[in-house]
Amino acid sequence: MKTTQSTKKSCRWLALGLALFLLGAIFASLIEHQFGRVPVEHVYFQDQAGYTISGYLYVPDNATPDSPAPAIVTAHGNNGYSSALAAFNIELTRRGYVVLALEMEGHGKSDYVPDAEGDGSYGGIAAAEYLMTLDFVDGTQLGATGHSKGSNAAIGMAKAYPDNVKAILLNGYMSPSVTGGDLDAAVTHTNIGLNMSRYDECGQDLLHHTMGTEWNYDYLHGDAAAALFGEMWGGADIAQYVNTGVGSWEDGTMRIFYTLEDCTHVTTVDDPKALENALNFFHSSMPAPSWIDATNQVWMLRYAGGIVQTIGFVMAILAFASLLMSAPFFAPLTAEKSAPTQQLSGKRGPVYRAFFIILFTIIPVITFVPCYVYGENQVSQSALFPFNPSAFGYLIWTVANAVLMLVVFLVWHFVYGKKHGGNLEVYGLTFGRDKKALGQYLAKTIVYAVVLIVVSFAALRLVETVLLVEMATPISCIRTFSLDRIVYFVQYFIPFFLSFLCGSLAFSAILRKDDSTGTITGKHMLINQLVGVLQGVGGLTVMYIIWNVVYFVAMKPMFLYRETPFVMGNSGFMCICFSLIPMFGINSILSTHFSVKTRRIWVGAIVCALFIVWVTFAGQSLALPSTQSAVGALAN
């Protein structure tokens, strides 16, 4: 590999990226493991049907066979990951509780469990049974907390083992079957708490349809309260008992509704007040072995490490990608070796660029809700496409965006591009009529993309294995997966690849700004990156910001309900938008990087398709039983 100024610069960026990646991971691990005082082990156990369930076991040094400690299961939400409840895992173990961070059925490294064989707890019952086999756990002092759909794990544990489970706390989870008396009748001496935000968009949408309420806390008053809450919760008078509760902590009859005022559905588990409520709730139900005041919280530091690690990871990928492309074998992929010999003529001024940036920013916004709703509700899982229905939402949304961008590109080509020398070679798609050159280029592109993704995957797997920490931030998690899931890559890769190819074609032809001298400067790359990110996630980001402003300011945001014809309707899907922004933002950075570096669209399309399938599907969006609702079988 020839040493040039460019490769030296890439080496420096790679060193910096790796340093941030490793330092961020080490710092996050130290906080999560409490500087070695809380060993963490990746454990596997079987459910009653024989399927393997995965989780992370946190064992504080006070938990010994001579002095067994109470234990709490934490369960993430649908399409989530164990680190989503890192705040709970850290703060509970700081106070001496053993914690089992569950990877629900079909998530992470837990097996997918078919509908007919699942018990509706998504691994919660199996987690309780596993904890009761450990000699350093007091099997009569168990608790559980879950977020959203993960609350079914806690409910399942309490129903299956009411004598052992002393307390369950449900976060961002509201159902008449929980508060209306049915669960109270089945669980007579287990304390039950709810952490619900006024601004929980999923609860807002659900209760609007089931109770006719217009604003989340409307259900704490009047006829809605009487219908929703049983006597043990305070019934129609529930509003008098919020944050104080009804019943006895000692007898296991406490029912307490905690109100939260400054978080949404997704951020409920990253809210200091929600953590404070949880810590006090479990301490009142089964005293903490090493109590620390509930306002003393350090979990934010763990996410600070995750943010640094993620930034370093992306920097390292980009730098390694540049170094790899400078290797002799891959050098033909670079713009210097194989860029189109011609460029578009004509001046594309600020008005032109602003128009298409806005257009490409709007397209993902207008397609997001209808495509996601259709994919999740109208497309069924199959042996060929086995992932959670949410995966179809992502996929159909991406394909729809690509089709619309392709239409825009075709109109633009015949109206403008063709008149200024545009053709498939100029746009970076072909090598004129030289099919052999295109074949050789594509072959090297595929090898290049696979090497880049495999090396990135291996580096992340090494850090995960050594440090036992996921690369997680409050809004994202990039992690590795069991290699037996590799078989799912092909069927999801193809439509994503075609979608990214169309998107890259539109961006490269219409908006990419090439330097007139053919050189690639830092300023040149930065300008294109800004445009690429705006195209990729600018619209979603603006939509999410507007939605939150309206949601937090307007008292009754009627236009957010799912039956509205407005494109931003269905507030329950806004939490999905929240998680997509960082993932597709990173993808936009990768796509733009390769578009500028190669002045062709193939490398970026293949790399981005591999990356998004890895992160979105193989990494976290694995299947839950499709016939069980968001409320879950146990809540019926």
Secondary structure, 3 states (H helix, E strand, C coil): CCCCHHHHHHHHHHHHHHHHHHHHHHHHHHHHCCCCCCCEEEEEEECCCCCEEEEEEECCCCCCCCCCEEEEEEECCCCCCHHHHHHHHHHHHHCCCEEEEEECCCCCCCCCCCHHHCCCCCCHHHHHHHHCCCCCEEEEEEEEEEEHHHHHHHHHHHHHCCCCEEEEEEECCCCHHHHCCHHHHHCCCCEEEEEEECCCHHHHHHHHHHHCCCCHHHHHCHHHHHHHCCHHHCHHHHHHHCCCCECCCCCCCCEEEEEECCCCCHHHHHCHHHHHHHHHHHHHHCCCCCCCCCCCCCHHHHHHHHHHHHHHHHHHHHHHHHHHHCCCCCHHHCHHHHCCCCCCCCCCCHHHHHHHHHHHHHHHHHHHHHHHHHHHHHCCCCCCCCCCHHHHHHHHHHHHHHHHHHHHHHHHHHHHHHHHCCCCCCCCCCCCCCHHHHHHHHHHHHHHHHHHHHHHHHHHHHHHHHHCCCEEECCEEECCCCHHHHHHHHHHHHHHHHHHHHHHHHHHHHHCCCCCCCCCCHHHHHHHHHHHHHHHHHHHHHHHHHHHHHHHHCCCCHHHCCCCCCCCCCHHHHHHHHHHHHHHHHHHHHHHHHHHHHCCCHHHHHHHHHHHHHHHHHCCCCCCCCCCCCCCHHHC
